[in-house]
Every structure is written in structure tokens, then in C-alpha cells.
Amino acid sequence: MSKWLVSVSIAIMFAAGGAQAAGDPQAGKTKSATCVACHGPDGNSPNPIWPSIAGQHPSYIKKQLHDFKSGARSNELMTPMSMPLSDQDIEDLAAYFAEQEQKPGKADPALVEAGQKMFRAGNANTQVAACMACHGPSGLGNPAAKYPRISGQHASYLAKALTDYRDGNRTNDENKMMRSVTARMTDQEIEAVASYMQGLH
């Protein structure tokens, strides 16, 4: 009898997991109606202070939405927007925006050299690691590690994110990785590398 109960319990667990295993992009499109004001109808934000999430890894989108909802990451706009979302809503939204095509950005030509150096080599003198070490040579990120795609992202948003990590205003990075990387970055280095990443595609 106990073996039968164990077998049934395992079957129920797999069935329950399968019911919510993957996001539905079509459902996500419908649910994205409240997202379009800031992120655009296809995830390409019209305002450079808000991130474009088109083509972003679903694993990263899901982590950020869960972090906003739990309070691990705080934002006056996103925290209340995330509160009513169910786990399935988050799965669906992540699946929808991940399928959208990101519109490429452009780097400021005056900042390309300095930005490229910081992105590819970091700053050995101040022990700042290269961005490409985690985000890849093209800035496409690492979905398994929940490292976001940063290529083509708005420079204004990237600069704010880097500054927030450096100044301790954002703390939802695993093992303080981003806070450690940005701790010794100057404003000029942040501006240059953010512009360079905007032009990556």
C-alpha cells in the first residue's frame, strides 16, 4: 500500500510541475498590456531610462519579476506592477518578451574606444573585471547563469544599473557579483561602457 501511495504522489508531482513548466507566449502577449507603456508593445522601450526587454533571456526576466515581487529588488514602478502577477503570469510574460526582436542601438563614437576597452579588458590597475567575462564577447549574456543580454540595451538604463550596483542601491545580484565588479568603476568608465554596450548587436 505504501509503495502505491509513493508512486501516486510522484505522478502527481510530475503532473503538477508539467502544468506550469513553460510559459505561453500568446498568453504572455495578452498579459503584457500593462507593460507596453514603459517597455513598448514588442519589448523595445521608447524611453531610454526604461530597459528594452525584447529578446531578453526568459530566465533573467523571471528572476527580476520574482525579485520585484519579493522585495529583493525595489523600484517605485515595477514593485507594485509585479505584486499581482502569479508564477504562471511571469512564465508567460518572460516567454513572450524573449521571442521579440530587439531593435539595435548605436554607441557614441567618442566613447567607443574607452567603452570597448572596459568591456573587453576591464581595468587591471583598479581590478575591475571585463564585462565580457560574464556577458560574452557580443554581450548576449548567459541564460543558464541568469546573466542578462546587455547588447543593444539603452545606455541610460545601463549606466543607471551600473551606478546603482556600485552605490549599493541595487542588491539583487548573486554573490554580490555586480557590486564587486562596479565598486571601483568611475563615472566616466560607466558612461563609456554603457554607450559601447548600447551599440553591440
ROSE-4610 file (N, C-alpha, C; in Angstrom, 1 decimal, always signed):
// ROSE-4610
residu = [M/M/M/S/S/S/K/K/K/W/W/W/L/L/L/V/V/V/S/S/S/V/V/V/S/S/S/I/I/I/A/A/A/I/I/I/M/M/M/F/F/F/A/A/A/A/A/A/G/G/G/G/G/G/A/A/A/Q/Q/Q/A/A/A/A/A/A/G/G/G/D/D/D/P/P/P/Q/Q/Q/A/A/A/G/G/G/K/K/K/T/T/T/K/K/K/S/S/S/A/A/A/T/T/T/C/C/C/V/V/V/A/A/A/C/C/C/H/H/H/G/G/G/P/P/P/D/D/D/G/G/G/N/N/N/S/S/S/P/P/P/N/N/N/P/P/P/I/I/I/W/W/W/P/P/P/S/S/S/I/I/I/A/A/A/G/G/G/Q/Q/Q/H/H/H/P/P/P/S/S/S/Y/Y/Y/I/I/I/K/K/K/K/K/K/Q/Q/Q/L/L/L/H/H/H/D/D/D/F/F/F/K/K/K/S/S/S/G/G/G/A/A/A/R/R/R/S/S/S/N/N/N/E/E/E/L/L/L/M/M/M/T/T/T/P/P/P/M/M/M/S/S/S/M/M/M/P/P/P/L/L/L/S/S/S/D/D/D/Q/Q/Q/D/D/D/I/I/I/E/E/E/D/D/D/L/L/L/A/A/A/A/A/A/Y/Y/Y/F/F/F/A/A/A/E/E/E/Q/Q/Q/E/E/E/Q/Q/Q/K/K/K/P/P/P/G/G/G/K/K/K/A/A/A/D/D/D/P/P/P/A/A/A/L/L/L/V/V/V/E/E/E/A/A/A/G/G/G/Q/Q/Q/K/K/K/M/M/M/F/F/F/R/R/R/A/A/A/G/G/G/N/N/N/A/A/A/N/N/N/T/T/T/Q/Q/Q/V/V/V/A/A/A/A/A/A/C/C/C/M/M/M/A/A/A/C/C/C/H/H/H/G/G/G/P/P/P/S/S/S/G/G/G/L/L/L/G/G/G/N/N/N/P/P/P/A/A/A/A/A/A/K/K/K/Y/Y/Y/P/P/P/R/R/R/I/I/I/S/S/S/G/G/G/Q/Q/Q/H/H/H/A/A/A/S/S/S/Y/Y/Y/L/L/L/A/A/A/K/K/K/A/A/A/L/L/L/T/T/T/D/D/D/Y/Y/Y/R/R/R/D/D/D/G/G/G/N/N/N/R/R/R/T/T/T/N/N/N/D/D/D/E/E/E/N/N/N/K/K/K/M/M/M/M/M/M/R/R/R/S/S/S/V/V/V/T/T/T/A/A/A/R/R/R/M/M/M/T/T/T/D/D/D/Q/Q/Q/E/E/E/I/I/I/E/E/E/A/A/A/V/V/V/A/A/A/S/S/S/Y/Y/Y/M/M/M/Q/Q/Q/G/G/G/L/L/L/H/H/H]
num = [1/1/1/2/2/2/3/3/3/4/4/4/5/5/5/6/6/6/7/7/7/8/8/8/9/9/9/10/10/10/11/11/11/12/12/12/13/13/13/14/14/14/15/15/15/16/16/16/17/17/17/18/18/18/19/19/19/20/20/20/21/21/21/22/22/22/23/23/23/24/24/24/25/25/25/26/26/26/27/27/27/28/28/28/29/29/29/30/30/30/31/31/31/32/32/32/33/33/33/34/34/34/35/35/35/36/36/36/37/37/37/38/38/38/39/39/39/40/40/40/41/41/41/42/42/42/43/43/43/44/44/44/45/45/45/46/46/46/47/47/47/48/48/48/49/49/49/50/50/50/51/51/51/52/52/52/53/53/53/54/54/54/55/55/55/56/56/56/57/57/57/58/58/58/59/59/59/60/60/60/61/61/61/62/62/62/63/63/63/64/64/64/65/65/65/66/66/66/67/67/67/68/68/68/69/69/69/70/70/70/71/71/71/72/72/72/73/73/73/74/74/74/75/75/75/76/76/76/77/77/77/78/78/78/79/79/79/80/80/80/81/81/81/82/82/82/83/83/83/84/84/84/85/85/85/86/86/86/87/87/87/88/88/88/89/89/89/90/90/90/91/91/91/92/92/92/93/93/93/94/94/94/95/95/95/96/96/96/97/97/97/98/98/98/99/99/99/100/100/100/101/101/101/102/102/102/103/103/103/104/104/104/105/105/105/106/106/106/107/107/107/108/108/108/109/109/109/110/110/110/111/111/111/112/112/112/113/113/113/114/114/114/115/115/115/116/116/116/117/117/117/118/118/118/119/119/119/120/120/120/121/121/121/122/122/122/123/123/123/124/124/124/125/125/125/126/126/126/127/127/127/128/128/128/129/129/129/130/130/130/131/131/131/132/132/132/133/133/133/134/134/134/135/135/135/136/136/136/137/137/137/138/138/138/139/139/139/140/140/140/141/141/141/142/142/142/143/143/143/144/144/144/145/145/145/146/146/146/147/147/147/148/148/148/149/149/149/150/150/150/151/151/151/152/152/152/153/153/153/154/154/154/155/155/155/156/156/156/157/157/157/158/158/158/159/159/159/160/160/160/161/161/161/162/162/162/163/163/163/164/164/164/165/165/165/166/166/166/167/167/167/168/168/168/169/169/169/170/170/170/171/171/171/172/172/172/173/173/173/174/174/174/175/175/175/176/176/176/177/177/177/178/178/178/179/179/179/180/180/180/181/181/181/182/182/182/183/183/183/184/184/184/185/185/185/186/186/186/187/187/187/188/188/188/189/189/189/190/190/190/191/191/191/192/192/192/193/193/193/194/194/194/195/195/195/196/196/196/197/197/197/198/198/198/199/199/199/200/200/200/201/201/201]
x = [+0.8/+0.0/+0.9/+1.9/+2.8/+3.5/+3.9/+4.5/+3.6/+2.3/+1.3/+1.1/+1.1/+1.0/+2.2/+3.3/+4.6/+4.5/+4.1/+4.0/+3.0/+1.8/+0.8/+1.3/+2.0/+2.5/+3.5/+4.4/+5.4/+4.7/+3.7/+3.0/+2.3/+1.7/+1.0/+2.0/+3.2/+4.2/+4.7/+4.9/+5.3/+4.2/+2.9/+1.8/+1.7/+1.8/+1.7/+2.8/+4.0/+5.2/+5.0/+4.5/+4.3/+3.3/+2.3/+1.2/+1.7/+2.8/+3.4/+4.8/+5.2/+6.6/+7.1/+6.3/+6.8/+5.8/+6.3/+5.5/+4.8/+3.7/+2.9/+3.0/+3.8/+4.0/+2.7/+1.7/+0.4/-0.3/-0.3/-0.9/-0.1/+1.2/+2.1/+1.8/+1.5/+1.2/+0.0/-1.0/-2.3/-2.0/-1.2/-0.9/+0.0/+0.7/+1.7/+1.0/-0.3/-1.0/-0.5/-0.2/+0.2/+1.7/+2.4/+3.8/+4.2/+3.3/+3.6/+3.9/+3.3/+3.5/+5.0/+5.7/+7.1/+8.1/+7.7/+8.6/+8.3/+7.2/+6.8/+6.0/+5.2/+4.3/+5.1/+6.4/+7.2/+8.4/+8.4/+9.5/+10.7/+10.5/+11.6/+11.1/+11.7/+11.3/+11.5/+10.5/+10.7/+11.4/+11.6/+12.2/+13.5/+14.7/+16.0/+16.2/+15.4/+15.6/+15.0/+14.1/+13.5/+14.1/+14.3/+15.0/+14.2/+14.8/+14.2/+14.4/+13.3/+13.3/+13.0/+12.9/+12.8/+14.0/+13.8/+15.0/+15.8/+15.3/+16.0/+15.8/+16.7/+16.6/+15.4/+14.5/+13.4/+13.8/+15.0/+15.4/+15.7/+16.2/+16.6/+15.3/+14.4/+13.1/+12.4/+12.3/+11.6/+12.3/+13.6/+14.3/+14.0/+14.0/+13.8/+12.3/+11.4/+10.0/+9.7/+10.3/+10.2/+10.9/+12.0/+12.7/+12.0/+11.3/+10.5/+9.3/+8.7/+7.6/+7.9/+9.1/+9.5/+10.1/+10.5/+11.2/+12.7/+13.3/+14.7/+15.3/+14.4/+14.8/+13.6/+14.0/+12.9/+12.9/+11.7/+11.6/+10.1/+10.0/+8.7/+7.7/+8.1/+7.1/+6.9/+8.0/+8.0/+7.5/+7.8/+7.4/+5.9/+5.1/+3.6/+3.1/+3.8/+3.3/+3.5/+4.5/+4.8/+3.9/+3.4/+2.7/+1.5/+0.7/-0.4/-0.1/+1.1/+1.5/+1.6/+1.0/+1.2/+2.5/+2.9/+4.0/+3.8/+2.6/+2.3/+2.3/+1.8/+1.9/+3.3/+4.2/+5.6/+6.2/+5.9/+6.4/+5.9/+4.6/+4.1/+4.7/+4.8/+5.4/+6.9/+7.6/+9.0/+9.1/+8.2/+8.2/+7.9/+6.9/+6.5/+7.7/+8.2/+9.2/+10.5/+10.8/+12.0/+12.0/+10.7/+10.6/+10.6/+10.5/+10.5/+11.9/+12.0/+13.3/+13.7/+14.9/+15.4/+15.9/+15.5/+16.0/+17.4/+18.3/+19.7/+19.9/+20.9/+21.2/+22.5/+22.9/+24.2/+25.0/+26.3/+27.2/+27.7/+28.0/+28.6/+30.0/+30.3/+31.6/+32.7/+32.5/+33.5/+33.9/+33.0/+33.2/+33.5/+33.5/+33.7/+35.0/+36.1/+37.4/+37.5/+37.1/+37.2/+36.2/+35.0/+34.0/+34.4/+34.9/+35.4/+36.5/+37.4/+38.5/+37.9/+37.0/+36.4/+35.6/+34.8/+34.0/+34.9/+35.9/+36.7/+37.9/+38.4/+39.6/+39.4/+38.4/+38.3/+39.4/+39.7/+40.8/+41.7/+42.8/+43.7/+44.3/+44.4/+45.0/+44.1/+42.8/+41.8/+41.1/+41.5/+41.0/+39.5/+39.1/+37.7/+37.7/+36.9/+36.8/+36.2/+36.5/+35.9/+34.5/+33.6/+32.2/+32.0/+32.8/+32.6/+32.9/+33.5/+33.8/+32.5/+31.5/+30.2/+29.2/+29.2/+28.1/+28.5/+29.7/+30.1/+30.7/+31.4/+32.1/+31.1/+29.9/+28.9/+27.8/+28.0/+27.0/+25.7/+25.7/+24.5/+24.1/+25.0/+24.7/+24.8/+24.3/+24.4/+23.1/+22.1/+20.8/+20.8/+21.7/+21.8/+22.2/+23.1/+23.5/+22.7/+21.7/+20.8/+21.5/+22.6/+23.3/+22.6/+22.1/+21.3/+22.0/+21.3/+21.7/+21.8/+23.0/+23.2/+23.5/+23.7/+23.9/+22.7/+22.8/+21.7/+20.8/+21.1/+20.3/+20.6/+19.6/+19.8/+20.9/+21.8/+22.9/+22.5/+21.5/+21.0/+20.6/+19.9/+19.4/+20.6/+21.6/+22.7/+23.6/+23.8/+24.6/+23.9/+22.6/+21.9/+22.1/+21.9/+22.0/+23.4/+24.5/+25.8/+26.1/+25.6/+25.8/+25.0/+23.8/+23.0/+23.7/+24.3/+25.1/+26.3/+27.0/+28.2/+27.9/+26.8/+26.4/+25.6/+25.3/+24.6/+23.1/+22.6/+21.1/+20.4/+21.2/+20.6/+21.4/+20.8/+21.5/+21.0/+20.3/+19.8/+20.7/+22.0/+22.9/+23.4/+23.6/+24.0/+25.4/+25.7/+27.0/+27.7/+26.9/+27.4/+28.3/+28.1/+29.0/+29.1/+27.9/+27.9/+28.4/+28.0/+28.5/+30.0/+30.6/+32.1/+32.7/+32.1/+32.7/+32.7/+31.5/+31.4/+31.9/+32.3/+32.8/+33.8/+34.7/+35.8/+35.7/+34.5/+34.4/+34.1/+34.7/+34.4/+33.2/+32.7/+31.5/+31.8/+33.1/+33.5/+33.5/+34.0/+34.1/+32.7/+31.8/+30.4/+29.7/+29.9/+29.3/+29.8/+31.1/+31.7/+31.3/+31.3/+31.0/+29.5/+28.7/+27.2/+26.9/+27.6/+27.4/+27.9/+29.0/+29.6/+28.6/+28.0/+27.1/+25.8/+25.4/+24.2/+24.4/+25.7/+26.0/+26.3/+26.4/+26.7/+25.4/+25.6/+24.5/+25.0]
y = [-1.2/+0.0/+1.3/+1.3/+2.4/+2.7/+1.6/+1.8/+2.4/+2.0/+2.6/+4.1/+4.5/+5.9/+6.7/+6.1/+6.8/+7.0/+6.0/+6.1/+7.2/+7.2/+8.2/+9.6/+9.7/+11.0/+11.6/+10.7/+11.1/+11.5/+10.7/+11.0/+12.4/+12.7/+14.0/+15.1/+14.9/+15.9/+16.3/+15.2/+15.4/+16.1/+15.7/+16.3/+17.8/+18.1/+19.5/+20.3/+19.8/+20.5/+20.8/+19.8/+19.9/+21.0/+21.2/+22.1/+23.6/+23.8/+25.2/+25.2/+24.2/+24.1/+25.2/+25.6/+26.6/+27.7/+28.8/+29.9/+29.9/+30.5/+30.5/+31.9/+32.1/+33.4/+34.1/+33.4/+34.0/+34.6/+33.8/+34.3/+35.5/+35.4/+36.5/+37.8/+37.7/+38.8/+39.5/+38.7/+39.3/+40.0/+39.3/+39.8/+41.0/+41.2/+42.3/+43.7/+43.8/+45.1/+46.1/+45.7/+46.7/+47.1/+46.3/+46.5/+47.5/+47.7/+48.4/+49.9/+50.5/+51.9/+52.3/+51.4/+51.6/+50.8/+49.6/+48.7/+48.6/+49.2/+49.2/+47.9/+47.9/+46.7/+45.5/+45.6/+44.5/+44.4/+45.1/+45.0/+45.9/+46.8/+47.8/+49.1/+49.4/+50.6/+51.9/+52.8/+54.1/+55.1/+54.8/+55.7/+55.1/+55.8/+55.2/+54.9/+55.5/+55.2/+53.9/+53.3/+52.1/+51.0/+49.8/+48.8/+48.2/+48.0/+47.1/+45.7/+45.0/+43.6/+42.6/+43.1/+42.3/+41.4/+40.1/+39.3/+38.9/+39.4/+39.1/+37.6/+37.0/+35.6/+35.5/+34.5/+34.3/+34.1/+33.4/+33.1/+34.4/+35.4/+36.7/+37.5/+37.5/+38.2/+37.7/+36.4/+35.7/+36.1/+36.0/+36.4/+37.8/+38.7/+40.1/+40.3/+39.7/+39.9/+39.3/+38.1/+37.5/+38.4/+38.9/+39.8/+41.1/+41.7/+42.8/+42.5/+41.3/+40.9/+40.6/+40.0/+39.6/+40.7/+41.8/+42.9/+42.8/+41.7/+41.6/+42.7/+43.2/+44.4/+45.3/+46.6/+47.6/+48.7/+49.0/+50.1/+50.6/+51.9/+52.5/+52.2/+51.8/+51.4/+49.9/+49.2/+47.8/+47.0/+47.4/+46.7/+46.5/+47.6/+47.4/+46.7/+46.9/+46.2/+44.7/+44.2/+42.8/+42.1/+42.8/+42.2/+41.3/+41.7/+40.8/+39.6/+39.6/+38.5/+37.2/+36.2/+34.8/+34.2/+33.1/+32.4/+32.1/+31.7/+31.5/+32.7/+33.8/+35.1/+35.5/+35.3/+35.6/+34.7/+33.4/+32.5/+32.9/+33.3/+33.7/+35.0/+36.0/+37.2/+37.1/+36.3/+36.0/+35.3/+34.4/+33.7/+34.6/+35.5/+36.4/+37.4/+38.1/+39.1/+38.5/+37.3/+36.6/+36.3/+36.2/+35.9/+37.1/+38.3/+39.5/+39.9/+40.6/+41.0/+42.4/+42.4/+43.7/+44.6/+45.9/+46.9/+47.3/+47.3/+47.6/+49.1/+49.4/+50.7/+51.2/+52.4/+52.9/+53.4/+53.3/+53.8/+55.2/+56.0/+57.3/+57.1/+57.5/+57.3/+57.8/+58.9/+59.5/+58.6/+57.6/+56.8/+55.3/+55.0/+53.6/+53.0/+53.7/+53.2/+52.9/+53.9/+53.6/+52.6/+52.6/+51.6/+50.2/+50.1/+48.7/+48.2/+49.0/+48.6/+48.1/+48.8/+48.4/+47.1/+47.0/+45.8/+44.6/+44.7/+43.6/+43.2/+44.3/+44.0/+44.5/+45.3/+45.8/+46.9/+47.0/+47.9/+47.2/+46.7/+45.9/+46.8/+48.0/+48.9/+49.0/+49.0/+49.1/+47.8/+46.8/+45.4/+45.3/+46.0/+45.9/+44.9/+43.8/+42.7/+43.2/+42.5/+42.8/+42.3/+43.1/+42.8/+41.5/+41.3/+40.1/+38.8/+38.8/+37.6/+36.9/+37.6/+37.0/+37.2/+38.3/+38.6/+38.2/+37.7/+37.2/+38.3/+37.9/+38.9/+39.8/+39.3/+40.1/+40.6/+40.4/+40.9/+40.2/+38.9/+38.2/+37.5/+37.6/+37.0/+35.5/+35.0/+33.6/+33.2/+32.6/+32.3/+31.3/+30.3/+29.3/+30.0/+31.0/+31.7/+32.9/+33.1/+34.3/+35.6/+35.6/+36.8/+37.4/+38.6/+39.1/+39.5/+39.5/+40.1/+41.6/+42.2/+43.6/+44.3/+43.6/+44.2/+44.9/+46.1/+46.9/+47.5/+47.3/+47.9/+49.4/+50.2/+51.7/+52.0/+52.9/+53.3/+54.0/+54.8/+55.5/+54.5/+53.4/+52.4/+51.6/+51.3/+50.5/+51.3/+52.6/+53.5/+53.6/+53.7/+53.7/+52.4/+51.3/+50.0/+49.8/+50.2/+50.0/+50.9/+52.2/+53.1/+52.6/+52.1/+51.6/+50.4/+49.5/+48.4/+49.0/+49.9/+50.5/+51.2/+51.9/+52.7/+52.0/+50.7/+49.9/+50.1/+50.7/+50.9/+49.8/+48.9/+47.6/+46.5/+45.5/+44.4/+43.0/+42.8/+41.5/+40.7/+41.0/+40.3/+39.1/+37.9/+36.7/+36.9/+36.6/+36.6/+38.0/+39.0/+40.4/+40.6/+39.8/+39.8/+41.2/+41.8/+43.1/+44.2/+44.1/+45.1/+45.1/+43.9/+43.7/+44.3/+44.0/+44.5/+46.0/+46.6/+48.0/+48.9/+48.3/+49.0/+50.1/+49.8/+50.7/+51.3/+51.3/+51.9/+53.4/+54.2/+55.7/+56.0/+57.2/+57.6/+57.6/+58.0/+58.0/+56.6/+55.7/+54.3/+53.7/+54.1/+53.6/+54.2/+55.5/+56.1/+55.5/+55.3/+54.8/+53.4/+52.5/+51.1/+50.9/+51.8/+51.7/+52.1/+53.1/+53.5/+52.4/+51.8/+50.8/+49.6/+49.2/+48.1/+48.4/+49.6/+50.0/+49.8/+49.9/+49.7/+48.3/+47.4/+46.0/+45.3/+44.6/+43.8/+42.8]
z = [+0.0/+0.0/+0.0/+0.8/+0.9/-0.4/-1.1/-2.4/-3.4/-3.4/-4.3/-4.0/-2.7/-2.3/-2.8/-2.7/-3.1/-4.6/-5.4/-6.8/-7.3/-6.6/-6.9/-6.6/-5.5/-5.1/-6.1/-6.6/-7.6/-8.9/-9.3/-10.5/-10.4/-9.3/-9.1/-9.1/-8.5/-8.6/-10.0/-10.8/-12.2/-13.0/-12.7/-13.4/-13.1/-11.8/-11.3/-11.9/-11.9/-12.5/-13.9/-14.7/-16.1/-16.5/-15.6/-15.9/-15.9/-15.2/-15.1/-15.5/-16.4/-16.7/-17.6/-18.6/-19.6/-19.8/-20.2/-20.4/-21.8/-22.0/-23.2/-23.8/-24.9/-25.5/-25.8/-26.3/-26.7/-25.5/-24.4/-23.2/-22.6/-22.8/-22.4/-23.1/-24.4/-25.2/-24.7/-24.3/-23.8/-22.4/-21.6/-20.3/-20.3/-21.4/-21.5/-21.7/-21.7/-21.9/-20.9/-19.7/-18.7/-18.8/-19.6/-19.7/-20.8/-21.8/-23.0/-22.8/-21.8/-21.6/-21.3/-20.7/-20.4/-21.3/-21.6/-22.3/-23.8/-24.3/-25.7/-25.9/-27.0/-27.3/-27.7/-28.2/-28.5/-27.6/-26.5/-25.6/-25.9/-26.9/-27.2/-26.6/-25.5/-24.7/-25.5/-25.6/-26.3/-25.4/-24.1/-23.2/-22.7/-23.0/-22.7/-21.2/-20.3/-18.9/-18.4/-19.3/-19.0/-19.9/-19.4/-20.3/-21.4/-22.5/-23.5/-23.1/-23.2/-22.7/-23.9/-25.1/-26.3/-26.4/-26.6/-26.8/-25.6/-24.4/-23.2/-22.8/-22.1/-21.7/-20.8/-21.0/-20.1/-18.6/-18.4/-17.1/-16.3/-17.0/-16.4/-16.1/-17.1/-16.9/-15.7/-15.6/-14.5/-13.2/-13.1/-11.9/-11.4/-12.4/-12.0/-11.5/-12.2/-11.8/-10.4/-10.2/-8.8/-7.8/-8.1/-7.2/-6.9/-7.9/-7.7/-6.7/-7.0/-6.2/-4.8/-4.6/-3.2/-2.4/-3.1/-2.5/-2.5/-3.2/-3.3/-4.2/-5.1/-5.9/-5.8/-5.6/-5.4/-6.5/-6.9/-7.9/-7.8/-7.7/-7.5/-8.5/-9.7/-10.8/-10.8/-10.8/-11.0/-9.8/-8.6/-7.4/-7.4/-7.5/-7.5/-8.7/-9.9/-11.1/-11.0/-10.2/-10.1/-9.1/-8.1/-7.0/-7.4/-8.3/-8.7/-9.6/-10.1/-11.0/-10.4/-11.0/-10.5/-11.1/-10.6/-11.2/-12.7/-13.0/-14.5/-15.3/-14.7/-15.4/-15.8/-14.8/-15.0/-16.1/-16.0/-17.1/-18.5/-18.6/-19.9/-20.4/-19.5/-19.9/-20.4/-19.6/-20.0/-21.4/-21.6/-22.9/-24.0/-23.8/-24.9/-25.2/-24.2/-24.5/-25.0/-24.6/-25.1/-26.6/-27.1/-28.5/-29.4/-28.8/-29.6/-30.1/-31.2/-31.7/-31.2/-30.7/-30.1/-31.3/-31.2/-32.1/-31.7/-32.7/-32.3/-32.0/-31.1/-30.7/-31.3/-31.0/-31.5/-30.4/-30.5/-29.5/-29.9/-28.9/-29.1/-29.7/-30.9/-31.5/-30.6/-29.8/-29.0/-27.8/-27.5/-26.3/-26.6/-27.9/-28.3/-27.9/-28.0/-27.7/-26.2/-25.4/-23.9/-23.5/-24.1/-23.7/-24.1/-25.3/-25.7/-24.8/-24.4/-23.6/-22.2/-21.7/-20.4/-20.6/-21.6/-21.9/-22.1/-22.8/-23.2/-22.3/-21.6/-20.8/-19.3/-19.0/-17.7/-17.4/-16.2/-15.8/-14.8/-15.3/-14.4/-13.2/-13.5/-12.4/-11.2/-11.4/-10.3/-10.1/-10.8/-10.6/-10.9/-12.0/-12.5/-13.6/-13.4/-14.4/-15.7/-16.8/-18.1/-18.1/-18.7/-18.8/-19.6/-20.6/-21.5/-20.8/-19.6/-18.9/-18.5/-18.2/-17.8/-18.9/-19.6/-20.6/-22.0/-22.2/-23.5/-24.4/-25.4/-26.3/-27.1/-27.3/-28.0/-27.1/-25.8/-24.8/-24.8/-25.2/-25.3/-24.0/-23.0/-21.7/-21.6/-20.5/-20.2/-19.5/-20.3/-19.7/-18.5/-18.6/-17.5/-16.2/-16.3/-15.1/-14.7/-15.5/-15.4/-15.6/-16.4/-16.7/-18.0/-17.9/-19.0/-20.3/-21.3/-22.6/-22.3/-22.6/-22.5/-23.8/-24.8/-26.1/-26.6/-27.1/-27.7/-26.6/-25.3/-24.3/-24.2/-23.8/-23.7/-22.8/-23.2/-22.4/-21.1/-21.2/-20.0/-18.9/-19.3/-18.4/-17.8/-18.7/-18.3/-17.3/-17.6/-16.7/-15.3/-15.3/-14.0/-13.3/-14.0/-13.3/-12.7/-13.5/-13.0/-11.8/-11.9/-10.8/-9.5/-9.7/-8.6/-7.9/-8.7/-8.1/-7.3/-8.0/-7.3/-6.0/-6.0/-4.9/-3.8/-4.1/-3.1/-3.2/-4.2/-4.3/-5.0/-5.6/-6.1/-5.6/-5.0/-4.3/-4.6/-5.8/-6.0/-7.0/-7.0/-7.8/-6.9/-7.6/-6.9/-6.4/-5.2/-4.6/-4.7/-4.7/-4.8/-6.1/-7.1/-8.2/-8.9/-9.2/-9.9/-9.0/-7.7/-6.7/-6.6/-6.7/-6.6/-7.9/-9.0/-10.3/-10.4/-10.0/-10.2/-9.1/-8.0/-6.8/-7.1/-8.0/-8.3/-9.7/-10.3/-11.6/-11.4/-12.3/-12.2/-13.0/-12.8/-13.6/-15.1/-15.5/-16.9/-17.5/-16.7/-17.2/-17.4/-16.5/-16.6/-17.8/-18.0/-19.2/-20.5/-20.6/-21.8/-22.1/-21.1/-21.3/-21.6/-21.0/-21.2/-22.7/-23.1/-24.5/-25.5/-25.2/-26.0/-26.1/-25.0/-24.9/-25.7/-25.7/-26.5/-28.0/-28.4/-29.8/-30.2/-29.2/-29.5/-30.1/-31.2/-31.7/-32.7]
